[in-house]
Amino acid sequence: MSRPKLQQLGVDVPILPATTVGSAPETPELAATRTAAARGELDAGQLAAKRQEAVAGWIATQESLGLDILTDGEPGRGDGVGWFTAHLKGFKPGGLVRTRGNRFVLRPVLAGEVRWTAPVTVALWSHAQGLTQKPVKATLPGPYSLLAASCNERYPTRQVACRALAREIRREADALVKAGCRILQLDEPALGSRADELELASDAIRIVTRDLAAYVVVHVCYADLGTLWPALLDLPADNLDLEMVNGDFAVPRSPAKAACPKDVSIGVIDVLSAKADTPETMLRRVKKALAVLKPEQVWIDPDCGLRSRTPDEAVTQLTAMVAAAREARRGRGG
Amino acid sequence: MNFIAASMGSYPRIGDAPGQQRLLEVAASPGRLELEAGRLDEIQQEVIRDVLAEQAKAGLDALSDGQVRWADPVSHLMGKLANVTPGALLRYFDTPLHFRRPVVSGPIAMRDSSLAADEVKWTVAVSARPVAVTLPGPLTLSRLAILRGPSYASPDALMDALVPLLADEVARLAAAGAWAIVIEEPWLLREPDAFPRLNDALEVIAARRGASRLWVFPSFGDAGALYDRLQALPVDGIVLDLTRGTGAAEAVTSAGSRLAILLGIADVRTTELETPGQLAKTAAALLRNVRAPLAGLVPSGGLEALPRDRAFAKCRVLAKARDLLSGKGRGRKRPGPRGAGR
């Protein structure tokens, strides 16, 4: 349990805090900005201004909804990891690869020695944190999933490549911490794609997080969590952010209250669905988690990022989620 | 020994080149929801023709329709069964692709005339070369399903129900002219204790294969530890992923093979291109003790994990490596796979 660590870091969050995984819903303005940027119709200054506007709008939305831990909404990040690798030396753009249905991403190629040269996410995170008194969580690709999302042509083994990526992500993490970030999330959606590489992933995450002055969340989604549990508990993270509705609460069914040493963020919104569940439904999901976890361990959030939802859908779902979180806090000193 | 180069399963349906994004354009078009099913089928057929032509141009002997019509490796078949609905989204093993776990809520049964054979019949008719079809196997399908209700008490019970349906489908595929049918079983490497059950299932399926060759593919891992048992399966050949460890390669080298053997030596997880000389040398060493009538060079899995241009390039490398391996120079006539032993 890592609540004392949050306190040491000066981060004040209520019990059963409500948050999001990272991305905000795609607004028409953001879509237009993305298109204009891709066509080269915006210069760097104009693009930065548009993204700052988007961040400001999302921060205001989260505050009005009553979320406890905010994000910058990740404007400028499309699907995949190309938004990040475009800023790292050693990567070159790759071709289109299908991820599901008719969704395609550009799969970057790790063609040379990877090298971080300058902060990628710090400016927008700082802008977001400057707009609110609430803590803003920063989000970065995890090293294992960055490897999985890329094609490695440079390094002799996956292990060597993964460690190299981790060292460069660490530099971005250091830059975020230096800017004042105290909650850092690593997105590891590929965790579990090869059960035999969980240790490799864990070692790489450790390179990113060792002695980092931040509370570390590792987000895992669309993985067979049932087969990863309880090995996930060995990951070097303070908080495991797990998609739960999509996975039908495969975990944590089994761990006894005393057996889970980490905080767990429980996904209570199926972000793949436009359907809005009621606060009562979401509260039931929270209570499922509380049957096996202590309240001090539990964070409440959607299954994954909200990019695929419309703004109206996201607001409706988050409103219900915050209501469920408040109800769950009732009588618990929150 | 007859040497072939072949493609297995998926192939990128979208590319970066002009004209290679028809399916993406359809998906993004404002009228996509109103698109007539017939029109979508036409576009898919155009893409399949391109995919077949591309593989033939690369020099492959046995081609795949690229599973262009498939939403994912699981739903395409399971979605055609009664009492099965799409469930949780899950990443498909070690690929960028995600699939919907099938939720089985009652007794499964065919809802259509076939699971894939009708499509394959068309593909065989338009393909200039023999067609290899890859199907997910009953072990993997049963383990990836979510069971609801009393119809199936366990994944094993579902597997038992899937086997006759897949055997019927194999018979239809054989009748449709499939040259080879690959039963892909990635779950076997996660659950090797299921080997006897898979053996029993393959006996039932193999009995219906007609003139087609039936191969089994324990994909997404190193099957070295299972190699001896794979050799005893009632199939005509085995496909091995040789890019994820040394165990399978060592087993082939030392034990040889009584079955046709397809060497997955072009790594689908990286855009880095192998060289024909390097692959031919590796294959020659591996096949030293193989006495089977047929050996092949294949990708280590579905090519859809790669961008289209790299998938094509990998196919070309495989074909050139086959030429080196079989001692056939450029432009010399090769016997091809038709009539080759099982």
Interface residues (C-beta under 8 A of the other chain):
Chain A: G94 G95 L96 V97 R98 T99 R100 G101 N102 F104 V105 R107 V109 A148 A149 C151 N152 E153 P189 A190 G192 S193 R194 A195 D196 Y222 A223 D224 T227 N246 G247 D248 L272
Chain B: P12 R13 I14 G15 D16 L23 L24 A27 A28 A71 D72 G87 A88 L89 L90 R91 F93 D94 T95 P96 L97 H98 F99 I146 R190 F220 G221 R269 T270 T271 E272 E304 A305 L306 P307 R308 D309 R310
